[in-house]
């Protein structure tokens, strides 16, 4: 007996960004939380609608920690050789000449913040991701050309295959398809 | 123009003018009673309000060079602020007529004791000083006049592109000239108070100060307007986010330049340069320096990093008021130790001159602001942004 593939979600296809924006807003108003939108370019206002509060990512905290680690690294890297490892009298200044440490501490703060932002983003996005179910949707390649897609996922607590399908059809899309996971 | 805004500006103008006039009369009294103290207080106050005026010109020119939506709402307040320059030219006279009283190098009895290089002796003389001051004001006047005039013609011309192109062509050289004039003005009017000191970063610090003040003025003006249409619709959180980002840039640039100047002089440890910092890092002046680091950099920096702050105009305005106050402290810290190296000697004339010039400045600003439409309705780049009547 052939295995029935599990469902990832329902995908609605729209022709304009305005339609997508309205559809996303109405889905949100209707109580759907687990959804995502796909468009060939950034649609202003869309992320605020689609991303629900429990999807908030801890990227800011990661970058802050990275930055502070950089500051500390810069301090230790200069403090150790100058004060402990190989102290030299330079111009009669104290070994711990903190004003001259600040530029390096600053640079390392920026470097570590930037690196943690990039790698944090990659990890939080589950990248690299060779397989994603949305590509099972027919015509989904148009999402990088001229069509706009809204996918309500099965993990949404309000998801019900028939009712959600009716709801999406009510949003007047070009097409609604089931996406296999 | 919205009637509520007009009457608000009328009220602001008359009350600011009244307060300014009273404080200026008190300043005049101070001039009579204690001429040196008056001049010392007046110089700091004058720099603050002149920096605000020039900051409006700077941000305006920056907008013409880089463009962007943030300039649509900011243009009129910035233009009005730049048109206060005639007032600042009038208020320059007390300094102009007291060069020998203010500057040691202009005092024939003191100049021999200063041990200046040959070049400084030649450069710092009262007559040449006056000529240079006239040149700075002439350049500022010309740029402000032309940018404002073309802006009016653009409005009358119903969206013709040529005025924008002209303003843009003028702004590039204008920014270069601004860098030169403000550097020389800072050296002439402030740095030469301690004629032994020299620093090439000094002029740049005095370039950042106006820019910071200019953006703060825009935020405060637009926040006050944002209760009324069409600003209630147009002054979105996004726009304040833009201004907040500009503030972030200038706060960081200010800290960067102030620290750089300190670091270079501290590392060099040369006897010509360090007295400037020795005075400013000791005792109470040192405490002021720490306060500047905390409240001119650390606190506002951490605040404007957050969208929750920059997207709320009232919160952002509070940050701007903090920055305005700290900027006055910053100028006080940079200028006043020349007169009282042992520690700050606050005089009643410090706030009085500051509020005197400030009151008249605000009145003049309100008067200029209401004399023209509050939005550049015929800016060809933004045609159709707004259909509401102003």
Interface residues (C-beta under 8 A of the other chain):
Chain A: X91 X93 X99 X100 X102 X103
Chain B: X259 X262 X263 X266 X267 X269
